């Protein structure tokens, strides 16, 4: 997760990751070009000369899975608006709209017992065939599973 952006929130900040394409089981794609591409692409390559590859492409699910992690770090109580939806365009635009670093006054704040971290995970599916996308609410995977299989939980635990 080499590219992220920061938003100001009351009493802290939100760290938002870049849109990532992932496997249906929550694991990361091995091909970095496909993983960090916002286009709905298969990880595998198929040849029309290969009957097996052609057959598989015809009969397998063409959904592509994407997610964005938003880590909310604040010492203020807040409640997520469960009625609010986030569009694909909005999530994609977050990388253009916000800061790539924390303001000094927020970055230097001490973390105390009142500071909590909440992770919001926005999951989208796109059809490879027609490009339609939609927000998956709720996700088929629990948040902890997303964090574990993305290897973010391991990275956070080490720090």
Phi and psi in degrees as GROMACS dihedral restraints (atoms count N, CA, C in turn):
[ dihedral_restraints ]
;  ai    aj    ak    al  type     phi  dphi    fc
    3     4     5     6     1   -90.8    20    10
    4     5     6     7     1   -11.9    20    10
    6     7     8     9     1  -126.6    20    10
    7     8     9    10     1   119.2    20    10
    9    10    11    12     1  -144.7    20    10
   10    11    12    13     1   167.2    20    10
   12    13    14    15     1  -134.6    20    10
   13    14    15    16     1   160.5    20    10
   15    16    17    18     1  -119.1    20    10
   16    17    18    19     1   139.7    20    10
   18    19    20    21     1  -116.1    20    10
   19    20    21    22     1   149.3    20    10
   21    22    23    24     1   -83.5    20    10
   22    23    24    25     1   133.8    20    10
   24    25    26    27     1  -128.4    20    10
   25    26    27    28     1   157.9    20    10
   27    28    29    30     1   -56.9    20    10
   28    29    30    31     1   122.7    20    10
   30    31    32    33     1    77.8    20    10
   31    32    33    34     1    13.2    20    10
   33    34    35    36     1   171.8    20    10
   34    35    36    37     1  -137.5    20    10
   36    37    38    39     1  -154.3    20    10
   37    38    39    40     1   166.5    20    10
   39    40    41    42     1  -121.1    20    10
   40    41    42    43     1   134.1    20    10
   42    43    44    45     1  -106.9    20    10
   43    44    45    46     1   123.6    20    10
   45    46    47    48     1  -117.4    20    10
   46    47    48    49     1   129.6    20    10
   48    49    50    51     1   -84.8    20    10
   49    50    51    52     1   162.7    20    10
   51    52    53    54     1   -67.3    20    10
   52    53    54    55     1   153.3    20    10
   54    55    56    57     1   -62.4    20    10
   55    56    57    58     1   131.9    20    10
   57    58    59    60     1  -124.8    20    10
   58    59    60    61     1   132.6    20    10
   60    61    62    63     1   -85.6    20    10
   61    62    63    64     1   136.6    20    10
   63    64    65    66     1  -138.5    20    10
   64    65    66    67     1   168.0    20    10
   66    67    68    69     1   -76.4    20    10
   67    68    69    70     1   155.0    20    10
   69    70    71    72     1   -56.2    20    10
   70    71    72    73     1   -24.7    20    10
   72    73    74    75     1   -85.8    20    10
   73    74    75    76     1     2.5    20    10
   75    76    77    78     1    95.1    20    10
   76    77    78    79     1    -7.3    20    10
   78    79    80    81     1   -77.8    20    10
   79    80    81    82     1   158.0    20    10
   81    82    83    84     1   -76.2    20    10
   82    83    84    85     1   148.1    20    10
   84    85    86    87     1   -67.5    20    10
   85    86    87    88     1   145.9    20    10
   87    88    89    90     1   -80.6    20    10
   88    89    90    91     1   -27.1    20    10
   90    91    92    93     1   -85.7    20    10
   91    92    93    94     1   107.6    20    10
   93    94    95    96     1   -61.3    20    10
   94    95    96    97     1   -34.2    20    10
   96    97    98    99     1   -60.8    20    10
   97    98    99   100     1   -44.3    20    10
   99   100   101   102     1   -73.8    20    10
  100   101   102   103     1   -38.4    20    10
  102   103   104   105     1   -58.5    20    10
  103   104   105   106     1   -43.9    20    10
  105   106   107   108     1   -99.5    20    10
  106   107   108   109     1     9.1    20    10
  108   109   110   111     1   -87.6    20    10
  109   110   111   112     1   137.5    20    10
  111   112   113   114     1   -84.9    20    10
  112   113   114   115     1    -0.7    20    10
  114   115   116   117     1   -86.4    20    10
  115   116   117   118     1   147.4    20    10
  117   118   119   120     1   -79.3    20    10
  118   119   120   121     1    95.4    20    10
  120   121   122   123     1  -123.7    20    10
  121   122   123   124     1   145.3    20    10
  123   124   125   126     1   -73.8    20    10
  124   125   126   127     1   147.8    20    10
  126   127   128   129     1   -73.1    20    10
  127   128   129   130     1   -36.3    20    10
  129   130   131   132     1   -82.1    20    10
  130   131   132   133     1   160.6    20    10
  132   133   134   135     1  -111.0    20    10
  133   134   135   136     1   139.8    20    10
  135   136   137   138     1  -122.3    20    10
  136   137   138   139     1   147.4    20    10
  138   139   140   141     1  -113.2    20    10
  139   140   141   142     1   135.5    20    10
  141   142   143   144     1   -64.9    20    10
  142   143   144   145     1   -21.9    20    10
  144   145   146   147     1   -71.9    20    10
  145   146   147   148     1   -19.7    20    10
  147   148   149   150     1   -94.4    20    10
  148   149   150   151     1   110.3    20    10
  150   151   152   153     1   -59.1    20    10
  151   152   153   154     1   -41.8    20    10
  153   154   155   156     1   -63.5    20    10
  154   155   156   157     1   -45.0    20    10
  156   157   158   159     1   -63.5    20    10
  157   158   159   160     1   -42.3    20    10
  159   160   161   162     1   -63.6    20    10
  160   161   162   163     1   -45.1    20    10
  162   163   164   165     1   -61.3    20    10
  163   164   165   166     1   -44.3    20    10
  165   166   167   168     1   -62.6    20    10
  166   167   168   169     1   -42.1    20    10
  168   169   170   171     1   -63.6    20    10
  169   170   171   172     1   -35.1    20    10
  171   172   173   174     1   -68.0    20    10
  172   173   174   175     1   -34.4    20    10
  174   175   176   177     1  -114.8    20    10
  175   176   177   178     1     6.1    20    10
  177   178   179   180     1  -101.0    20    10
  178   179   180   181     1   158.0    20    10
  180   181   182   183     1   -58.8    20    10
  181   182   183   184     1   132.2    20    10
  183   184   185   186     1  -102.1    20    10
  184   185   186   187     1    16.8    20    10
  186   187   188   189     1   -71.5    20    10
  187   188   189   190     1   139.6    20    10
  189   190   191   192     1  -114.8    20    10
  190   191   192   193     1   139.3    20    10
  192   193   194   195     1  -108.1    20    10
  193   194   195   196     1   133.9    20    10
  195   196   197   198     1  -132.4    20    10
  196   197   198   199     1   152.6    20    10
  198   199   200   201     1  -148.9    20    10
  199   200   201   202     1   157.1    20    10
  201   202   203   204     1  -132.7    20    10
  202   203   204   205     1   131.7    20    10
  204   205   206   207     1   -98.5    20    10
  205   206   207   208     1   134.0    20    10
  207   208   209   210     1  -123.0    20    10
  208   209   210   211     1   111.3    20    10
  210   211   212   213     1   -93.9    20    10
  211   212   213   214     1   115.8    20    10
  213   214   215   216     1   -98.1    20    10
  214   215   216   217     1   117.9    20    10
  216   217   218   219     1  -117.6    20    10
  217   218   219   220     1   111.5    20    10
  219   220   221   222     1  -155.6    20    10
  220   221   222   223     1   155.2    20    10
  222   223   224   225     1  -100.1    20    10
  223   224   225   226     1     7.9    20    10
  225   226   227   228     1  -103.6    20    10
  226   227   228   229     1   144.6    20    10
  228   229   230   231     1   -71.5    20    10
  229   230   231   232     1   141.2    20    10
  231   232   233   234     1  -154.5    20    10
  232   233   234   235     1   160.8    20    10
  234   235   236   237     1  -128.6    20    10
  235   236   237   238     1   130.3    20    10
  237   238   239   240     1   -69.4    20    10
  238   239   240   241     1   139.4    20    10
  240   241   242   243     1   -82.6    20    10
  241   242   243   244     1   100.9    20    10
  243   244   245   246     1   -71.1    20    10
  244   245   246   247     1   -14.4    20    10
  246   247   248   249     1   -85.5    20    10
  247   248   249   250     1   -20.3    20    10
  249   250   251   252     1   -73.3    20    10
  250   251   252   253     1   134.9    20    10
  252   253   254   255     1  -110.9    20    10
  253   254   255   256     1   152.8    20    10
  255   256   257   258     1  -116.2    20    10
  256   257   258   259     1   125.9    20    10
  258   259   260   261     1   -82.7    20    10
  259   260   261   262     1   161.1    20    10
  261   262   263   264     1   -56.4    20    10
  262   263   264   265     1   -44.5    20    10
  264   265   266   267     1   -63.3    20    10
  265   266   267   268     1   -41.2    20    10
  267   268   269   270     1   -64.0    20    10
  268   269   270   271     1   -48.3    20    10
  270   271   272   273     1   -61.8    20    10
  271   272   273   274     1   -41.1    20    10
  273   274   275   276     1   -65.3    20    10
  274   275   276   277     1   -36.1    20    10
  276   277   278   279     1   -72.5    20    10
  277   278   279   280     1   -17.2    20    10
  279   280   281   282     1   -57.8    20    10
  280   281   282   283     1   -30.8    20    10
  282   283   284   285     1   -70.3    20    10
  283   284   285   286     1   -20.5    20    10
  285   286   287   288     1   -95.4    20    10
  286   287   288   289     1   -23.7    20    10
  288   289   290   291     1   -94.8    20    10
  289   290   291   292     1   -22.6    20    10
  291   292   293   294     1  -119.2    20    10
  292   293   294   295     1   176.1    20    10
  294   295   296   297     1   -76.6    20    10
  295   296   297   298     1   147.9    20    10
  297   298   299   300     1   -93.2    20    10
  298   299   300   301     1     8.2    20    10
  300   301   302   303     1  -153.2    20    10
  301   302   303   304     1   159.5    20    10
  303   304   305   306     1   -78.1    20    10
  304   305   306   307     1   142.5    20    10
  306   307   308   309     1   -61.4    20    10
  307   308   309   310     1   148.3    20    10
  309   310   311   312     1   -53.7    20    10
  310   311   312   313     1   -44.0    20    10
  312   313   314   315     1   -62.8    20    10
  313   314   315   316     1   -30.4    20    10
  315   316   317   318     1   -83.3    20    10
  316   317   318   319     1   -41.5    20    10
  318   319   320   321     1   -63.3    20    10
  319   320   321   322     1   -26.3    20    10
  321   322   323   324     1   -92.6    20    10
  322   323   324   325     1    -6.0    20    10
  324   325   326   327     1   -64.6    20    10
  325   326   327   328     1   142.1    20    10
  327   328   329   330     1   -77.4    20    10
  328   329   330   331     1   143.6    20    10
  330   331   332   333     1   -92.0    20    10
  331   332   333   334     1   127.4    20    10
  333   334   335   336     1  -123.2    20    10
  334   335   336   337     1  -172.8    20    10
  336   337   338   339     1   -65.5    20    10
  337   338   339   340     1   -19.9    20    10
  339   340   341   342     1   -80.8    20    10
  340   341   342   343     1   -15.7    20    10
  342   343   344   345     1   -78.0    20    10
  343   344   345   346     1   125.4    20    10
  345   346   347   348     1  -124.5    20    10
  346   347   348   349     1   152.7    20    10
  348   349   350   351     1  -116.7    20    10
  349   350   351   352     1   125.9    20    10
  351   352   353   354     1  -120.5    20    10
  352   353   354   355     1   137.7    20    10
  354   355   356   357     1  -110.7    20    10
  355   356   357   358     1   124.1    20    10
  357   358   359   360     1  -103.3    20    10
  358   359   360   361     1   135.1    20    10
  360   361   362   363     1  -121.0    20    10
  361   362   363   364     1   118.3    20    10
  363   364   365   366     1  -100.4    20    10
  364   365   366   367     1   118.6    20    10
  366   367   368   369     1  -112.8    20    10
  367   368   369   370     1   134.8    20    10
  369   370   371   372     1  -125.1    20    10
  370   371   372   373     1   153.6    20    10
  372   373   374   375     1  -123.4    20    10
  373   374   375   376     1   140.3    20    10
  375   376   377   378     1  -126.6    20    10
  376   377   378   379     1   142.7    20    10
  378   379   380   381     1   -86.8    20    10
  379   380   381   382     1   125.9    20    10
  381   382   383   384     1   -63.2    20    10
  382   383   384   385     1   -35.8    20    10
  384   385   386   387     1   -69.8    20    10
  385   386   387   388     1   -39.8    20    10
  387   388   389   390     1  -126.1    20    10
  388   389   390   391     1    -2.6    20    10
  390   391   392   393     1    78.7    20    10
  391   392   393   394     1    -0.6    20    10
  393   394   395   396     1   -61.5    20    10
  394   395   396   397     1   143.0    20    10
  396   397   398   399     1  -133.3    20    10
  397   398   399   400     1   156.5    20    10
  399   400   401   402     1  -156.8    20    10
  400   401   402   403     1   151.5    20    10
  402   403   404   405     1   -77.2    20    10
  403   404   405   406     1   132.6    20    10
  405   406   407   408     1   -90.3    20    10
  406   407   408   409     1   113.0    20    10
  408   409   410   411     1  -130.8    20    10
  409   410   411   412     1   119.2    20    10
  411   412   413   414     1   -79.6    20    10
  412   413   414   415     1   167.4    20    10
  414   415   416   417     1   -66.4    20    10
  415   416   417   418     1   150.8    20    10
  417   418   419   420     1   -72.5    20    10
  418   419   420   421     1   -19.2    20    10
  420   421   422   423     1  -107.5    20    10
  421   422   423   424     1   138.4    20    10
  423   424   425   426     1   -64.7    20    10
  424   425   426   427     1   155.1    20    10
  426   427   428   429     1   -56.7    20    10
  427   428   429   430     1   -41.4    20    10
  429   430   431   432     1   -60.8    20    10
  430   431   432   433     1   -37.3    20    10
  432   433   434   435     1   -64.5    20    10
  433   434   435   436     1   -43.7    20    10
  435   436   437   438     1   -57.1    20    10
  436   437   438   439     1   -46.4    20    10
  438   439   440   441     1   -65.6    20    10
  439   440   441   442     1   -40.1    20    10
  441   442   443   444     1   -68.6    20    10
  442   443   444   445     1   -50.1    20    10
  444   445   446   447     1   -75.7    20    10
  445   446   447   448     1   -18.3    20    10
  447   448   449   450     1   -83.2    20    10
  448   449   450   451     1    -8.6    20    10
  450   451   452   453     1    71.5    20    10
  451   452   453   454     1     9.1    20    10
  453   454   455   456     1   -68.5    20    10
  454   455   456   457     1   -38.2    20    10
  456   457   458   459     1   -60.8    20    10
  457   458   459   460     1   -41.6    20    10
  459   460   461   462     1   -62.4    20    10
  460   461   462   463     1   -43.0    20    10
  462   463   464   465     1   -66.4    20    10
  463   464   465   466     1   -40.3    20    10
  465   466   467   468     1   -68.2    20    10
  466   467   468   469     1   -41.2    20    10
  468   469   470   471     1   -64.1    20    10
  469   470   471   472     1   -28.6    20    10
  471   472   473   474     1   -75.1    20    10
  472   473   474   475     1   -20.4    20    10
